[in-house]
Amino acid sequence: MKTSQAQSHPLDPLLRTDRIPHIWCPGCGIGTAFATCLNAMKDSGIDLVQTAMVSGIGCSGRGAGYVKLDSYHTTHGRAIPFATGLKLANPKLNVVVFSGDGDLLAIGGNHFIHAARRNMDITVVCVNNFNYGMTGGQVAATTPHLAKTTTTPVGNPENPFNAPLLAYASGATYVARWTILHARDLTESITEALLHPGFSFVEVLSPCPVNYGRRNRIKPMDMLKIFREKTIIRNDARPTELDLDFDKGIVLGKFVHDTDRPSCVELYDKTCRPQER
């Protein structure tokens, strides 16, 4: 008589399986972004016992609650300062911030630019779904021009952040952008970001079918089609050429990856700690 064996997922050792199924909506890309982040952690060879994940508030912010590592689910917009505190308290930690565009670039925008300026040795994975997905689909700092949201029903009159340019201009020493459709490239970039000393930023473009997609009449598969047909991979592109404009086409790739300058902790030790005699 054959006995049935429970099949496990390759990422089960990194997941709090008791909290599965997750809350993310059908067609949402956060699960793919989260899986690539976990795969990158495995591929990088970093010590996972010495690794912590920090998330803020929002759909992507639930990531820290699903990972079977030391984790911190923080207040809205404050993922980066909490991550900064962890790194300063224990510089040996690998600190990963996994959160959304609203959390990191809007309410948390000031923390973002100063962590990049200081070159904090943390890895920031920003899932950008072009709106505030968890709270009803309001306009965000990353909503494309003329896109419809609950608070811009006739179209967004403003232009969105060019997130890679913001990171670069603030001082980030590793900057990349991919979509969830480019999972292998995304995994490779996050792997490199984890191993890169200094502030590393990886933007992940992701569909939000329930809010952004529905209001802009974009079905989940149509969004993936847009990610395939309206993007171009151009590594080392100038950050000023990375506007979030689907009509012109979205540039993907690794834009900053060979910059080397002292991290915040290195500068602190050099400046503030008494010299050994």
C-alpha positions as CSV (number, residue, x, y, z in Angstrom):
1,M,0.0,0.0,0.0
2,K,1.4,3.4,-1.0
3,T,1.8,6.0,1.6
4,S,1.3,9.7,0.7
5,Q,4.2,12.0,1.5
6,A,3.6,15.6,2.2
7,Q,5.4,17.7,-0.4
8,S,7.3,20.7,0.7
9,H,8.1,23.9,-1.1
10,P,11.9,24.7,-1.6
11,L,11.4,27.9,0.4
12,D,9.6,26.3,3.3
13,P,12.8,26.5,5.5
14,L,12.6,30.3,5.2
15,L,8.8,30.6,5.6
16,R,6.5,30.7,8.6
17,T,4.3,28.1,7.0
18,D,1.8,28.3,9.8
19,R,0.9,31.8,8.5
20,I,0.3,30.6,5.0
21,P,-1.9,31.2,3.0
22,H,-0.8,34.9,2.8
23,I,-3.1,37.9,2.5
24,W,-1.9,39.0,-1.0
25,C,-4.6,39.2,-3.6
26,P,-4.8,36.9,-6.7
27,G,-2.7,38.4,-9.5
28,C,-0.7,40.5,-7.1
29,G,3.1,40.4,-7.8
30,I,4.3,40.8,-4.2
31,G,4.5,37.0,-3.7
32,T,6.8,36.7,-6.7
33,A,8.9,39.6,-5.4
34,F,9.1,38.1,-1.9
35,A,10.0,34.7,-3.3
36,T,12.8,36.2,-5.4
37,C,14.1,38.0,-2.3
38,L,14.2,34.7,-0.3
39,N,15.8,32.9,-3.2
40,A,18.5,35.6,-3.4
41,M,19.1,35.2,0.3
42,K,19.8,31.5,-0.3
43,D,21.9,32.1,-3.4
44,S,24.0,34.8,-1.8
45,G,25.4,32.4,0.9
46,I,24.9,35.0,3.6
47,D,24.6,33.7,7.2
48,L,20.8,33.6,7.7
49,V,21.2,33.3,11.4
50,Q,22.8,36.7,11.3
51,T,20.1,38.2,8.9
52,A,17.1,40.3,9.8
53,M,14.2,41.5,7.6
54,V,12.4,44.7,8.3
55,S,9.1,45.9,6.8
56,G,6.8,48.8,7.2
57,I,3.1,49.1,6.8
58,G,1.3,48.2,3.5
59,C,0.7,45.1,1.4
60,S,4.5,44.5,0.9
61,G,5.0,45.3,4.6
62,R,3.5,41.9,5.5
63,G,6.7,40.2,4.2
64,A,8.5,40.4,7.5
65,G,5.7,38.4,9.1
66,Y,6.1,35.5,6.7
67,V,9.8,35.0,6.9
68,K,11.3,32.5,9.3
69,L,14.2,34.8,10.3
70,D,14.6,37.6,12.9
71,S,12.2,40.2,11.6
72,Y,10.6,43.5,12.5
73,H,7.2,44.7,11.2
74,T,7.4,48.4,12.0
75,T,5.3,51.5,11.9
76,H,4.3,53.2,8.6
77,G,7.3,54.8,6.8
78,R,9.8,53.8,9.5
79,A,11.3,50.6,8.2
80,I,14.6,52.2,7.2
81,P,15.3,53.9,10.6
82,F,14.5,50.7,12.4
83,A,16.8,48.8,10.0
84,T,19.4,51.5,10.6
85,G,19.2,51.0,14.3
86,L,19.6,47.2,13.9
87,K,22.7,47.7,11.8
88,L,24.3,50.3,14.2
89,A,23.6,48.1,17.2
90,N,25.0,45.0,15.5
91,P,27.1,45.8,12.4
92,K,27.6,42.1,11.8
93,L,23.9,41.7,10.9
94,N,22.7,41.4,7.3
95,V,19.7,43.8,7.3
96,V,17.1,43.6,4.5
97,V,14.3,46.0,4.2
98,F,11.3,44.6,2.2
99,S,8.5,47.1,1.8
100,G,6.4,49.1,-0.6
101,D,6.7,52.3,-2.6
102,G,4.3,54.3,-0.4
103,D,6.0,53.2,2.8
104,L,9.6,53.8,1.6
105,L,9.3,56.7,-0.9
106,A,6.4,58.8,0.4
107,I,5.9,58.8,4.2
108,G,9.3,57.2,4.6
109,G,11.0,59.3,1.9
110,N,13.1,61.4,4.2
111,H,14.5,58.4,6.0
112,F,15.3,56.8,2.5
113,I,17.4,59.7,1.3
114,H,19.3,60.1,4.5
115,A,20.1,56.3,4.8
116,A,21.4,56.5,1.2
117,R,23.4,59.7,2.0
118,R,25.0,57.9,5.0
119,N,25.6,54.8,2.8
120,M,24.0,52.6,5.5
121,D,25.0,49.0,4.8
122,I,21.5,47.7,4.3
123,T,19.6,46.2,1.3
124,V,16.3,47.9,0.4
125,V,13.9,46.0,-1.8
126,C,11.0,48.3,-2.8
127,V,7.9,46.7,-4.4
128,N,6.3,49.5,-6.5
129,N,2.7,48.8,-7.5
130,F,2.0,52.4,-8.4
131,N,-0.6,53.1,-5.7
132,Y,-1.5,52.7,-2.0
133,G,-2.8,49.2,-2.5
134,M,-3.7,48.2,1.1
135,T,-5.8,51.3,1.9
136,G,-8.0,51.6,-1.1
137,G,-5.8,52.5,-4.1
138,Q,-5.1,56.1,-3.5
139,V,-2.6,58.1,-5.6
140,A,1.1,57.6,-4.6
141,A,4.4,59.3,-5.2
142,T,5.0,56.6,-7.8
143,T,1.6,56.7,-9.6
144,P,2.3,57.3,-13.4
145,H,1.1,60.6,-14.9
146,L,-2.6,60.5,-15.9
147,A,-3.1,57.1,-14.2
148,K,-6.4,56.7,-12.4
149,T,-6.7,56.0,-8.6
150,T,-9.4,56.5,-6.0
151,T,-8.1,60.0,-5.3
152,T,-7.4,60.9,-9.0
153,P,-10.4,59.5,-10.8
154,V,-9.8,61.6,-13.9
155,G,-6.1,60.9,-14.0
156,N,-3.0,61.8,-11.9
157,P,-2.0,65.3,-12.8
158,E,1.5,64.9,-11.2
159,N,4.6,63.1,-12.3
160,P,6.0,60.2,-10.3
161,F,9.3,59.8,-8.6
162,N,12.1,58.3,-10.7
163,A,13.1,56.0,-7.8
164,P,16.5,54.8,-9.1
165,L,17.5,58.5,-9.7
166,L,16.4,59.4,-6.2
167,A,18.5,56.6,-4.8
168,Y,21.5,57.5,-6.9
169,A,21.3,61.2,-6.2
170,S,21.0,60.5,-2.5
171,G,24.2,58.4,-2.4
172,A,23.1,54.8,-2.9
173,T,26.0,52.6,-4.1
174,Y,24.0,49.9,-5.7
175,V,20.8,50.7,-7.7
176,A,18.7,48.4,-9.9
177,R,15.2,48.1,-11.2
178,W,13.3,45.0,-12.5
179,T,9.7,43.8,-12.8
180,I,8.3,40.6,-11.3
181,L,8.2,39.2,-14.8
182,H,12.0,39.4,-14.9
183,A,12.4,37.1,-11.9
184,R,15.8,35.6,-12.7
185,D,17.3,39.0,-13.3
186,L,15.6,40.3,-10.1
187,T,17.0,37.4,-8.1
188,E,20.5,38.1,-9.4
189,S,20.3,41.8,-8.6
190,I,19.0,41.2,-5.0
191,T,21.8,38.6,-4.5
192,E,24.4,41.2,-5.6
193,A,22.7,43.8,-3.5
194,L,22.9,41.6,-0.4
195,L,26.7,41.1,-0.9
196,H,27.4,44.8,-1.8
197,P,28.8,46.9,1.1
198,G,26.8,50.1,1.5
199,F,23.2,51.2,0.7
200,S,21.7,48.9,-2.0
201,F,18.4,49.7,-3.6
202,V,16.4,47.4,-5.8
203,E,13.0,48.6,-7.2
204,V,10.5,45.9,-8.2
205,L,7.6,46.9,-10.5
206,S,4.6,44.8,-9.6
207,P,0.9,44.6,-10.6
208,C,-1.9,45.6,-8.3
209,P,-4.9,44.1,-10.1
210,V,-7.6,44.9,-7.5
211,N,-6.9,48.6,-7.2
212,Y,-4.5,50.1,-9.8
213,G,-5.4,47.5,-12.5
214,R,-9.1,47.7,-12.1
215,R,-9.3,51.5,-12.2
216,N,-7.1,51.7,-15.2
217,R,-8.8,48.8,-17.0
218,I,-5.7,46.6,-17.0
219,K,-6.2,42.9,-16.4
220,P,-3.5,40.9,-14.5
221,M,-2.2,39.2,-17.7
222,D,-2.3,42.5,-19.6
223,M,0.0,44.1,-16.9
224,L,2.5,41.3,-17.4
225,K,2.2,41.9,-21.2
226,I,3.0,45.6,-20.5
227,F,6.0,44.6,-18.4
228,R,7.2,42.5,-21.4
229,E,6.5,44.9,-24.3
230,K,7.0,48.3,-22.6
231,T,10.3,47.7,-20.9
232,I,13.8,47.6,-22.2
233,I,16.9,46.2,-20.4
234,R,19.7,48.7,-20.5
235,N,22.3,48.1,-17.8
236,D,24.4,51.1,-16.8
237,A,21.8,53.5,-18.1
238,R,22.0,57.0,-16.8
239,P,19.7,57.4,-13.8
240,T,18.2,60.6,-15.4
241,E,16.8,58.4,-18.2
242,L,14.7,56.1,-15.9
243,D,11.4,58.0,-15.7
244,L,8.4,55.9,-14.9
245,D,6.5,56.4,-18.2
246,F,5.0,53.4,-19.9
247,D,4.3,55.4,-23.1
248,K,8.0,56.1,-23.6
249,G,9.0,52.7,-22.2
250,I,10.5,51.7,-18.8
251,V,14.2,51.1,-18.6
252,L,15.2,48.1,-16.5
253,G,18.6,46.9,-15.4
254,K,21.5,47.5,-13.0
255,F,22.4,51.1,-13.0
256,V,24.8,51.6,-10.2
257,H,26.9,48.6,-9.1
258,D,30.6,49.4,-9.0
259,T,30.6,52.4,-6.7
260,D,32.7,51.9,-3.7
261,R,32.7,54.4,-0.8
262,P,32.9,53.9,3.0
263,S,29.7,52.8,4.8
264,C,28.2,54.7,7.6
265,V,29.6,52.3,10.2
266,E,33.1,52.5,8.7
267,L,33.0,56.2,8.8
268,Y,31.7,56.2,12.4
269,D,34.5,53.9,13.5
270,K,37.1,55.9,11.8
271,T,35.9,59.2,13.1
272,C,34.4,58.6,16.5
273,R,36.0,55.6,18.1
274,P,39.3,56.1,20.0
275,Q,42.3,54.9,18.1
276,E,43.9,51.7,19.4
277,R,47.2,52.3,20.9
